[in-house]
Amino acid sequence: MASAKPSAGSPRPVSPHLQIYSPLINMMMSIVHRITGVALYGGTLLLAFYLVSAASGPEAFAYASWLFSTPIGLFILFGYTWVLFHHMLGGVRHMIWDTGRGFDLATVDQLCWGSLIGSITLTILVWAVAILA
């Protein structure tokens, strides 16, 4: 069985760690894409809670509406909106990569920044329309 430590006579390269790699936008977007995927589960449970309360009667619906209209509820809904858009645009970015396009470093960076800026812009746009309507 091979030992985990390199022998004294054979210098083997040591695997780089985060102390050596500087965080790049595509690394951060990969991590955030995974986090937003997990966050969608929680947001979907909240959506299910809202729909079940609507089907349960006026008292349950009034409670759910009140809960989501509190500052914390609005913050959670705002965050869920961003998570939804960010994960969706990350999926579009991955779909582009699945076609074999966009692998040069400049395009990777553009797609990553585009998904971040796009998700923020779409979230603000949706909330502006919802507040003004």
Backbone torsions as a table, in degrees:
resi	resn	phi	psi	omega
1	MET	NA	138.2	-178.3
2	ALA	-77.1	143.1	178.7
3	SER	-84.7	155.2	-178.9
4	ALA	-74.4	-27.3	-179.0
5	LYS	-90.3	138.5	175.6
6	PRO	-68.1	146.7	178.9
7	SER	-69.7	158.2	-175.8
8	ALA	-63.4	-29.1	-176.4
9	GLY	-84.3	-17.9	-176.2
10	SER	-118.3	103.0	177.9
11	PRO	-73.3	115.6	178.4
12	ARG	-108.2	147.8	-179.8
13	PRO	-67.5	143.9	176.9
14	VAL	-93.5	137.6	-179.1
15	SER	-65.4	131.4	179.5
16	PRO	-66.2	154.7	-179.9
17	HIS	-123.9	-177.7	-179.2
18	LEU	-62.2	-19.5	177.4
19	GLN	-71.5	-21.8	179.8
20	ILE	-97.0	-43.1	178.9
21	TYR	-77.1	134.7	171.2
22	SER	-90.3	141.2	-177.7
23	PRO	-65.4	126.7	177.3
24	LEU	-103.8	161.4	-177.4
25	ILE	-61.1	-37.8	-179.0
26	ASN	-70.2	-31.2	175.0
27	MET	-66.2	-45.0	-178.6
28	MET	-66.6	-39.8	179.8
29	MET	-68.0	-31.4	175.8
30	SER	-64.7	-44.1	178.9
31	ILE	-65.9	-45.2	-178.8
32	VAL	-65.7	-35.3	177.9
33	HIS	-61.4	-40.4	177.9
34	ARG	-68.2	-41.2	179.5
35	ILE	-65.0	-42.4	179.6
36	THR	-67.0	-31.4	175.5
37	GLY	-62.4	-40.8	177.7
38	VAL	-69.4	-42.0	-179.2
39	ALA	-63.2	-27.5	178.1
40	LEU	-63.7	-30.1	176.4
41	TYR	-61.9	-47.6	179.1
42	GLY	-63.8	-42.8	178.5
43	GLY	-64.8	-35.7	178.3
44	THR	-68.9	-34.2	174.6
45	LEU	-64.7	-38.8	176.3
46	LEU	-65.6	-39.4	176.0
47	LEU	-62.9	-42.4	177.4
48	ALA	-63.4	-40.3	176.6
49	PHE	-58.8	-43.3	-179.5
50	TYR	-65.2	-43.9	-179.5
51	LEU	-68.4	-39.1	177.8
52	VAL	-66.1	-38.9	178.1
53	SER	-65.6	-34.8	177.3
54	ALA	-66.2	-35.6	179.7
55	ALA	-80.9	-14.9	-175.0
56	SER	-87.0	-16.0	178.4
57	GLY	133.7	170.7	-175.2
58	PRO	-64.0	-35.8	-178.4
59	GLU	-67.1	-46.3	-179.8
60	ALA	-64.9	-40.0	179.7
61	PHE	-67.5	-38.3	177.8
62	ALA	-63.6	-40.0	178.6
63	TYR	-64.8	-45.7	-179.8
64	ALA	-64.2	-41.2	178.6
65	SER	-63.5	-41.9	177.1
66	TRP	-63.1	-44.2	-178.5
67	LEU	-59.7	-43.4	-178.7
68	PHE	-78.9	-10.9	178.4
69	SER	-95.0	-4.6	175.0
70	THR	-70.7	161.2	178.7
71	PRO	-57.0	-40.6	178.5
72	ILE	-67.0	-41.0	178.3
73	GLY	-62.9	-42.3	178.2
74	LEU	-66.2	-37.9	176.7
75	PHE	-62.5	-42.4	178.6
76	ILE	-65.6	-41.9	178.0
77	LEU	-65.1	-39.9	176.4
78	PHE	-62.2	-45.2	178.1
79	GLY	-62.6	-40.2	178.6
80	TYR	-64.0	-37.9	177.9
81	THR	-62.8	-45.0	178.7
82	TRP	-64.5	-43.4	179.5
83	VAL	-58.9	-43.3	-179.3
84	LEU	-61.9	-48.6	179.9
85	PHE	-67.7	-40.8	-178.3
86	HIS	-65.1	-43.1	179.8
87	HIS	-67.8	-37.7	178.3
88	MET	-63.4	-47.2	-179.8
89	LEU	-68.9	-31.9	172.9
90	GLY	-64.0	-37.3	176.0
91	GLY	-65.6	-38.5	176.2
92	VAL	-63.8	-41.4	177.5
93	ARG	-60.2	-44.2	178.5
94	HIS	-67.2	-34.3	177.3
95	MET	-64.6	-38.8	176.1
96	ILE	-62.3	-44.2	179.1
97	TRP	-65.2	-31.8	178.6
98	ASP	-65.3	-22.1	177.3
99	THR	-82.5	-4.4	180.0
100	GLY	89.7	9.2	-179.6
101	ARG	-105.3	160.0	169.9
102	GLY	77.6	27.1	-178.7
103	PHE	-94.3	-7.9	176.0
104	ASP	-72.0	149.6	-170.0
105	LEU	-58.2	-37.9	-179.9
106	ALA	-64.4	-42.3	-179.6
107	THR	-70.7	-37.0	176.5
108	VAL	-59.0	-47.0	179.2
109	ASP	-63.5	-41.8	179.2
110	GLN	-62.9	-43.0	179.5
111	LEU	-65.7	-39.4	179.6
112	CYS	-66.7	-49.4	178.0
113	TRP	-63.6	-37.0	178.2
114	GLY	-63.0	-40.5	179.2
115	SER	-68.9	-35.8	178.3
116	LEU	-69.2	-50.7	-179.4
117	ILE	-66.7	-39.3	178.6
118	GLY	-62.9	-40.9	-179.1
119	SER	-67.4	-38.7	178.2
120	ILE	-67.2	-44.2	-179.6
121	THR	-63.1	-46.6	-179.7
122	LEU	-64.6	-37.4	178.4
123	THR	-63.6	-47.3	179.5
124	ILE	-64.1	-39.9	179.1
125	LEU	-62.7	-46.1	179.7
126	VAL	-62.3	-43.6	-179.3
127	TRP	-70.4	-33.4	176.4
128	ALA	-65.0	-43.5	178.3
129	VAL	-64.9	-41.6	-179.0
130	ALA	-65.8	-38.0	-178.8
131	ILE	-74.8	-38.4	-177.0
132	LEU	-79.4	-20.9	-177.6
133	ALA	-79.8	NA	NA
